[in-house]
Amino acid sequence: MEQLKRLLIDLECISFQDISEVPKEMQHEIVEQIEQLQDSLSTLSKIKKNTVEAL
């Protein structure tokens, strides 16, 4: 779980500058995929936190 949290933190550090280095025709798709992964990891983190608190 720690690696997943670290991945979420790393994803949040991706800048516009980083994305601008990707070919223009792929930038939109990359941004969407990053956002989806952030959403999924964030949701997973909340579920895990709620599960631990319930125990």
C-alpha positions as CSV (number, residue, x, y, z in Angstrom):
1,M,0.0,0.0,0.0
2,E,2.9,2.3,0.7
3,Q,4.1,2.0,-2.9
4,L,0.6,3.0,-4.1
5,K,0.5,6.0,-1.9
6,R,4.0,7.0,-3.2
7,L,2.7,6.6,-6.8
8,L,-0.2,8.9,-6.0
9,I,2.2,11.5,-4.6
10,D,4.5,11.1,-7.7
11,L,1.5,11.5,-10.1
12,E,0.5,14.7,-8.3
13,C,4.0,16.1,-9.0
14,I,3.7,15.8,-12.7
15,S,3.8,19.3,-14.2
16,F,2.6,20.9,-17.4
17,Q,6.2,21.0,-18.3
18,D,6.5,17.2,-18.0
19,I,3.4,16.8,-20.2
20,S,4.6,19.2,-22.8
21,E,7.5,16.9,-23.4
22,V,5.0,14.2,-24.7
23,P,4.1,14.5,-28.4
24,K,1.2,16.9,-28.8
25,E,-1.1,14.3,-30.3
26,M,-0.8,12.2,-27.1
27,Q,-0.9,14.9,-24.4
28,H,-4.6,14.8,-24.0
29,E,-4.7,11.1,-23.6
30,I,-1.8,11.0,-21.2
31,V,-3.5,13.7,-19.0
32,E,-6.7,11.7,-19.0
33,Q,-4.9,8.5,-18.0
34,I,-3.0,10.2,-15.2
35,E,-6.3,11.7,-13.9
36,Q,-8.0,8.3,-14.0
37,L,-5.1,6.7,-12.2
38,Q,-5.0,9.4,-9.5
39,D,-8.8,9.0,-9.0
40,S,-8.5,5.2,-8.7
41,L,-5.5,5.4,-6.3
42,S,-7.2,8.1,-4.2
43,T,-10.4,6.0,-4.0
44,L,-8.4,2.9,-3.0
45,S,-6.6,4.9,-0.3
46,K,-9.9,6.1,1.2
47,I,-11.3,2.5,1.1
48,K,-8.2,1.2,2.8
49,K,-8.3,4.0,5.4
50,N,-12.0,3.3,6.2
51,T,-11.3,-0.4,6.4
52,V,-8.5,0.1,8.9
53,E,-10.6,2.5,11.0
54,A,-13.5,0.0,11.1
55,L,-11.2,-2.6,12.6
